[in-house]
Amino acid sequence: MSAYTLEPVGFICSTVKGREDAPRQGPEGAPDAWLEIEPQFAEALLGMEVGHELIVITWLHETRRDVLKGHPRSDPNRPLTGVFYTRSPARPNPLGLHPVTVREINPPSREGYGATRATRLKIGPIEAFDGTPVVDIKSASTRADE
């Protein structure tokens, strides 16, 4: 099997410090957090604005990678299910998908229409732990490519 390398584009800065602080899903009471973008990727934020809907893709670095099945939502009354049909963070390649809204862009400096040199985004809600690596950010809008 070939090995692949992912390089974080940023990291989550959050009040969620560990599993005991985190809701199971963002809409279940997760706070807003800062996404700190690595400086070499700042230009990739061009055109992003407050209010935009995003999918933040994280590497769930503190979870197990040897789990192949489990009970959805850790409920033993639910049938045992393969992790590819659950939202469990424990899985062979632990990618987290987080639908969020851009709340603030910092610093909000502009250099012409849609230009920004931001390196911090306040986003939310997001249940990712403080220090979680972000491997990609995608627009949730199908209109972003128009």
VMD Tcl script that draws the C-alpha trace (Angstrom):
set ca {
  {0.00 0.00 0.00}
  {1.30 3.47 -0.88}
  {1.81 6.10 1.79}
  {0.38 9.59 1.36}
  {1.31 12.77 3.18}
  {-1.11 15.43 4.38}
  {0.21 18.80 5.48}
  {-1.99 20.86 7.82}
  {-3.16 24.19 6.40}
  {-4.01 25.35 9.91}
  {-5.04 24.41 13.42}
  {-8.15 24.84 15.58}
  {-7.89 27.11 18.65}
  {-10.88 26.21 20.83}
  {-12.24 26.09 24.36}
  {-12.91 22.39 23.68}
  {-9.82 20.82 25.23}
  {-10.74 17.14 25.05}
  {-13.43 14.53 24.55}
  {-15.13 15.39 27.86}
  {-15.73 18.98 26.65}
  {-16.97 18.11 23.17}
  {-20.52 17.57 21.97}
  {-20.91 14.64 19.60}
  {-21.71 16.95 16.66}
  {-21.30 20.68 16.06}
  {-25.03 21.51 16.10}
  {-25.35 19.85 19.54}
  {-23.91 22.79 21.46}
  {-20.40 23.21 20.03}
  {-18.77 26.62 20.47}
  {-17.26 28.88 17.86}
  {-13.47 28.60 17.54}
  {-10.57 30.21 15.74}
  {-9.03 28.50 12.74}
  {-5.39 29.65 12.60}
  {-4.20 29.41 8.98}
  {-0.52 28.73 8.33}
  {0.95 31.89 6.73}
  {1.96 30.16 3.48}
  {-1.74 29.36 2.85}
  {-3.16 32.84 3.58}
  {-3.71 33.60 -0.13}
  {-6.01 30.57 -0.35}
  {-8.57 32.60 1.66}
  {-9.00 35.08 -1.20}
  {-12.68 35.93 -1.67}
  {-13.81 34.46 1.65}
  {-16.23 36.65 3.60}
  {-18.05 36.70 6.92}
  {-21.22 34.63 6.59}
  {-19.81 32.15 4.09}
  {-20.61 28.50 4.76}
  {-17.62 26.14 4.76}
  {-16.73 22.50 5.23}
  {-13.62 22.33 7.44}
  {-11.79 19.02 7.08}
  {-9.73 18.04 10.11}
  {-7.36 15.22 10.98}
  {-8.73 13.70 14.20}
  {-5.24 13.08 15.56}
  {-6.30 11.93 19.05}
  {-8.58 9.08 18.00}
  {-8.01 5.38 17.38}
  {-7.31 4.20 13.85}
  {-7.79 0.46 14.41}
  {-11.58 0.54 14.88}
  {-13.66 -0.91 12.03}
  {-17.10 -1.22 13.62}
  {-19.06 0.16 16.53}
  {-22.47 1.12 17.84}
  {-23.70 4.44 16.38}
  {-23.42 7.25 18.97}
  {-21.83 4.66 21.32}
  {-25.32 3.35 22.07}
  {-25.17 -0.43 22.72}
  {-28.89 -0.65 21.90}
  {-28.10 0.25 18.30}
  {-26.81 -2.49 15.99}
  {-23.08 -2.93 15.44}
  {-22.23 -0.97 12.28}
  {-19.12 -0.56 10.10}
  {-17.40 2.80 10.70}
  {-17.78 3.75 7.03}
  {-21.53 3.99 7.71}
  {-21.19 6.05 10.89}
  {-19.87 9.48 11.90}
  {-17.55 7.97 14.53}
  {-14.19 9.75 14.79}
  {-12.44 6.39 15.33}
  {-11.71 5.00 11.86}
  {-8.77 3.99 9.61}
  {-8.24 7.55 8.27}
  {-9.81 9.85 10.87}
  {-10.98 12.82 8.83}
  {-13.54 15.10 10.45}
  {-16.07 17.01 8.32}
  {-17.36 20.15 10.01}
  {-20.01 22.36 8.38}
  {-19.37 25.85 9.80}
  {-20.09 29.51 9.18}
  {-17.39 32.18 8.97}
  {-18.11 34.55 11.88}
  {-15.05 36.81 11.67}
  {-11.95 37.24 9.52}
  {-8.91 38.54 11.34}
  {-7.23 40.70 10.33}
  {-9.88 41.94 7.90}
  {-7.42 43.90 5.75}
  {-8.39 44.35 2.10}
  {-6.38 44.94 -1.05}
  {-9.09 45.36 -3.65}
  {-12.33 43.49 -4.18}
  {-12.43 40.22 -2.25}
  {-8.72 40.28 -1.37}
  {-7.58 39.42 2.13}
  {-4.37 38.68 4.00}
  {-6.19 36.98 6.85}
  {-4.57 34.21 8.82}
  {-7.38 33.68 11.36}
  {-11.01 32.77 10.84}
  {-13.57 32.63 13.62}
  {-15.84 29.75 12.63}
  {-18.63 27.80 14.18}
  {-20.10 25.85 15.53}
  {-17.26 23.31 15.61}
  {-16.67 20.46 18.05}
  {-12.99 19.88 17.14}
  {-10.51 19.91 20.03}
  {-8.00 22.70 20.60}
  {-4.91 21.95 18.48}
  {-6.73 19.79 15.91}
  {-4.96 19.95 12.52}
  {-7.02 21.30 9.61}
  {-6.11 19.58 6.34}
  {-8.49 21.41 3.99}
  {-11.27 23.97 3.77}
  {-13.99 23.88 1.12}
  {-16.88 26.14 0.32}
  {-20.18 24.51 1.24}
  {-21.89 26.54 -1.48}
  {-22.33 25.02 -4.90}
  {-22.16 28.60 -6.21}
  {-18.55 29.16 -5.08}
  {-17.14 27.92 -8.41}
  {-19.41 30.04 -10.62}
}
mol new
graphics top color blue
foreach p $ca { graphics top sphere $p radius 0.5 }
foreach p [lrange $ca 0 end-1] q [lrange $ca 1 end] { graphics top cylinder $p $q radius 0.2 }
display resetview
